[in-house]
Amino acid sequence: MFEGEYLHGKRWNGIGYDINGIREFKIKNGKGNIKEYYSNGNLRFEGKYLKGERNGKGKEYYETGELEFEGEYLIGERNGKGK
């Protein structure tokens, strides 16, 4: 599932997942705030994207809904320890 910005009818903020949580596509220049969800409806990630990668502040969650990581991302990777 996807919640974020659209441009010309297409998801614009980065990576799109199918209902099973499998990555379907990545938009190379996606940017902005996005939310990604697991197939059970629980939040998977919320944060910022730049050029299709997690970049800036964000939070990752386990499938159960518990917080896994909160911190900074740099070019798609966790940058530092976070919380």
KAVENKA-V849794 format. One record per run of one state. SS is the DSSP state (H for helix, E for strand, - for the rest). FROM is the first residue (numbers start at 1). TO is the last residue. If there is no record, write none. Layout:
{{SS:FROM:TO} {SS:FROM:TO}}
This chain:
{{-:1:1} {E:2:3} {-:4:5} {E:6:7} {-:8:9} {E:10:11} {-:12:14} {E:15:17} {-:18:22} {E:23:26} {-:27:31} {E:32:37} {-:38:42} {E:43:50} {-:51:52} {E:53:61} {-:62:66} {E:67:74} {-:75:76} {E:77:79} {-:80:83}}
